[in-house]
Structures are given as structure tokens and as C-alpha cells.
Amino acid sequence: MTQLNPRKLLNSKWTAVTPRHKEKHFMVTELEFNEDGTVLRCEIEAVMSKRCEDICWRNLKDASQWRQGWK
């Protein structure tokens, strides 16, 4: 498991371990927090297709699904 600080996720780059729809590289484009600093919403965007989707930010810690950076 990768250690992540939710405050530093915005504009971070990620590589999908098993690409879908030929989309491998992603960037976190939007984060929404509530008053106590908990992440309510995390949106990632595929670099090539510009397709966006909401994900649970905790899934980014799973090394079997995501790698930090573009590899």
C-alpha cells in the first residue's frame, strides 16, 4: 500500500496497472473536501481520451490497480 496525503492528490499522475479502453495514464483533476478535510469526491482524467470518472481516492493506494507517476 502506498502512503498518500489527500491534500497533495490534485494534479498527481497515475498509471493504471491494467488499462481499460486503451487508457493507461491518468491525472487527478478535481478534489472536493468537506469542512473537516475528508475527501468527498476525487475525479481522474485519462490523458489521451480526456475521459473523466469519479473514483474512491483510497483505491489509488492499491498497488495492484495503480502506480504513482506515468510509467
C-alpha positions in Angstrom: 0.0 0.0 0.0 1.2 3.4 -1.0 1.1 6.2 1.6 -1.0 9.2 0.3 -1.8 12.6 1.6 -5.2 13.6 0.2 -4.2 17.3 0.3 -1.4 16.6 -2.3 -3.5 14.5 -4.7 -4.6 17.3 -7.0 -2.8 17.2 -10.3 -1.0 14.0 -9.3 -0.2 11.5 -12.1 -1.1 7.8 -12.1 -0.7 4.7 -14.3 -3.3 2.0 -14.4 -1.8 -1.4 -13.9 -4.5 -3.0 -16.2 -5.5 -0.4 -18.7 -9.2 -0.3 -19.9 -10.3 1.2 -23.2 -6.6 1.8 -24.1 -6.4 4.3 -21.3 -3.2 3.9 -19.2 -2.2 7.3 -17.9 -4.4 9.4 -15.7 -4.3 12.7 -13.7 -6.3 13.7 -10.7 -8.2 16.8 -11.9 -10.7 17.6 -9.2 -10.9 17.0 -5.4 -13.8 18.0 -3.2 -13.4 18.2 0.6 -15.9 18.7 3.4 -15.2 21.1 6.4 -13.2 18.6 8.4 -10.8 17.8 5.5 -12.3 14.5 4.4 -12.3 13.8 0.7 -15.8 13.7 -0.7 -15.0 13.3 -4.3 -12.0 12.5 -6.5 -12.1 12.8 -10.3 -9.4 11.4 -12.6 -9.0 12.2 -16.3 -7.5 9.9 -18.9 -4.6 11.8 -20.6 -5.2 10.5 -24.1 -9.0 10.5 -24.4 -9.8 13.2 -21.8 -12.5 11.0 -20.4 -13.2 11.7 -16.7 -14.5 9.5 -14.0 -15.0 9.6 -10.2 -13.1 7.1 -8.1 -12.6 6.5 -4.4 -9.2 8.1 -3.7 -8.3 5.3 -1.4 -8.2 2.9 -4.5 -5.1 4.8 -5.6 -3.2 3.2 -2.7 -3.8 -0.3 -4.1 -0.6 -1.2 -6.0 -2.4 -4.0 -7.9 -4.5 -1.3 -9.6 -2.5 1.9 -9.7 1.2 3.1 -9.8 2.1 6.6 -8.9 3.6 8.6 -11.8 3.5 7.8 -15.5 5.3 4.6 -16.2 
